[in-house]
Amino acid sequence: MLRCKPRRSRRPDMGTARWDMFSGGVLYASGNHTSSTTASNLTDGAAGAGSAVTAPVGAILTITCDELARVVIGGGAATATSGILLQPDIAREIPIKASGTISVIDEA
C-alpha cells in the first residue's frame, strides 16, 4: 500500500498524487504528480513533467493523494464534481476498464 507524507507544498492550492500502474502483474508506469484545482493528466515523469500516460484496459491503478481529489480514467477530464473520489492519504486500487489518459483534480 502506498502512503503519502502530509503535504508540504508552499502553495495551498496544490497537492501530490503518488501512483503505480500494474498490467499483467508487472509495473507498467509510476510517478508523483502535482495536482491542483485545474484538471491535469498523470504523466510518466517526476512531478508532472513528461508525457501523459495512457492506461491499458485490464491494468490496475493504485493512487494516493494528499488532498481530497477526483480521478477520471479513459480520456475524460476530472472535475470537482465528477470522477472517482479519492480521500486524502488513503490508497485506492482502481481497475482500468477503458483505455485512455488519467485525469486528476483537487477538490478545492
GUSERO-815625 format. One record per residue: residue in three letters; x, y, z of N, C-alpha, C in turn. Coordinates in steps of 0.001 Angstrom, whole numbers, plus 500000, padded with zeros to 6 digits. Example, Ala and Ser with C-alpha at 12.3 -4.5 7.8 and 13.67 -1.06 7.14 Angstrom:
ALA513190494310507800512300495500507800513200496700507800;SER512850497750507080513670498940507140512900500030507870;
! end
This chain:
MET500832498833500000500000500000500000500883501239500000;LEU500561502193499163501297503445499101500758504409500142;ARG501634505127500783501227506135501760501879507450501385;CYS501174508521501588501683509853501282502116510547502564;LYS503165511306502472503527512171503575502580513371503535;PRO502343514013504667501490515201504646502035516232503669;ARG501139516959503058501522517956502061502395519022502688;ARG503485519341502013504372520382502472504551521437501380;SER503562521541500548503608522482499440503586523915499957;ARG504305524788499291504247526202499633502965526824499110;ARG502376526186498124501138526700497543499973525883498078;PRO499022526531498754497925525776499356496965525170498340;ASP497059525568497073496135525055496064496714523872495280;MET497824523302495743498448522194495026498681521015495954;GLY498549519815495405498777518601496166499664517654495374;THR499785516434495880500580515418495204499791514126495107;ALA499802513549493924499229512221493698500394511276493438;ARG500504510242494256501522509203494048500808507997493484;TRP501367507429492416500636506358491737501559505312491145;ASP501004504109491023501638502983490338500564502337489482;MET500951501857488321500023501130487464500660499796487101;PHE499913498723487355500376497383487063499528496786485960;SER500176496132485010499483495446483917500060494040483826;GLY499205493039483983499673491655483959500608491343485104;GLY500441492028486234501287491791487397502642492458487329;VAL502899493228486280504188493898486083503969495414486181;LEU504908496114486822504820497563486908504868498157485506;TYR503818498859485135503678499451483800504199500888483806;ALA503850501644484839504278503038484970504043503464486411;SER504750504510486853504547505040488198505072506462488242;GLY504711507170489298505227508515489430504566509303490537;ASN505019510530490679504429511535491563503909512635490658;HIS502701513089490926502089514079490060501594515247490897;THR501973516453490516501484517640491194500064517907490721;SER499135517914491661497733518140491317497303519524491797;SER496220520016491214495709521332491599494213521374491329;THR493621522523491464492192522677491209491892522831489714;THR492891522629488892492736522541487435493102521111487043;ALA492219520443486307492467519049485921493746518924485100;SER494477517841485347495678517545484576495838516038484493;ASN496543515583483460496750514151483256497999513659483973;LEU497922512429484521499116511811485086500147511673483978;THR501405511910484310502473511840483322503528510824483753;ASP504383510464482811505415509465483064506711510063483599;GLY506682511315484014507870511958484576507631512383486008;ALA508680512822486677508573513249488065507816514564488173;ALA506937514641489144506193515863489492505497516501488300;GLY504916515680487433504085516204486361504791516476485046;ALA506111516306484988506826516511483731506739515237482895;GLY506817515357481591506796514176480734505523514080479926;SER505279512902479369504121512674478515502975512060479303;ALA501753512355478878500577511783479532500603510263479393;VAL500296509579480482500257508116480494498917507657479924;THR498957506645479048497736506016478551497571504695479269;ALA496461504565479993496203503362480775495660502258479882;PRO496255501057479920495719499948479135494568499253479875;VAL493592498776479134492481498040479724493024496821480468;GLY492521496579481661492948495437482460494028495767483475;ALA494643496932483354495664497333484316494984497739485630;ILE495790497855486679495314498311487977496085499567488348;LEU495357500647488632495962501895489087495852501941490607;THR496991502119491275497000502359492713497413503810492893;ILE496558504600493538496813506035493651496492506517495061;THR497343507422495565497150508068496858497378509554496666;CYS496442510352497125496574511815497054496646512377498463;ASP497316513500498621497407514097499949496330515149500183;GLU495430515305499216494280516183499350493066515461498796;LEU491873515909499160490657515377498577490711515648497080;ALA490544514604496268490705514752494821489735513835494089;ARG489686513989492781488898513113491917489769512683490739;VAL489480511476490227490230510939489100489244510394488063;VAL489559510619486788488787510072485674489759509300484791;ILE489392508063484464490239507204483640489549506941482316;GLY490290507022481239489732506707479930489599507890479003;GLY490281508980479298490315510094478365489472511290478722;GLY488609511197479720487805512349480131488591513259481050;ALA487985514376481397488616515322482323487905515277483664;ALA488679515155484737488114515185486075487650516604486397;THR486584516702487183486125517998487686485924517865489189;ALA485650518962489837485442518936491283484200518141491669;THR483340517844490699482106517102491000481965515811490214;SER482912515485489341482813514234488580484125513465488630;GLY484000512159488661485153511281488746485111510488490038;ILE486048509580490181486148508741491381486740509585492493;LEU486047509634493623486505510430494761487670509734495453;LEU488735510481495699489919509975496395490054510723497711;GLN489945509996498829490107510595500146491600510813500419;PRO491963511849501150493379512119501429494061510957502154;ASP495256510640501696496141509667502336495575508256502440;ILE494629507906501580494081506547501527494312506008500120;ALA495074504918500032495381504319498731494124503690498142;ARG493916503910496835492805503275496121493374502438494993;GLU492830501251494809493170500407493666491992500470492712;ILE492251500933491497491187501142490523491480500326489273;PRO490600499376488918490805498624487681490521499511486469;ILE491356499382485454491194500171484234490218499445483314;LYS489073500081483055488037499474482212487975500105480827;ALA488583501290480674488607501973479378489985502581479174;SER490594502293478043491919502819477739491855504335477553;GLY492895505002477966492974506451477771493799507097478866;THR493836508421478838494594509175479821493900509129481184;ILE494623509560482214494110509575483579494177511022484083;SER493009511584484336492893512990484742492670513082486245;VAL493368514023486899493251514221488342492990515695488631;ILE492142515941489632491889517316490080491694517312491582;ASP492214518347492255491951518526493681490573519136493840;GLU489853518722494864488586519369495200488902520532496107;ALA488737521725495649489090522936496394488948522851497833;
! end
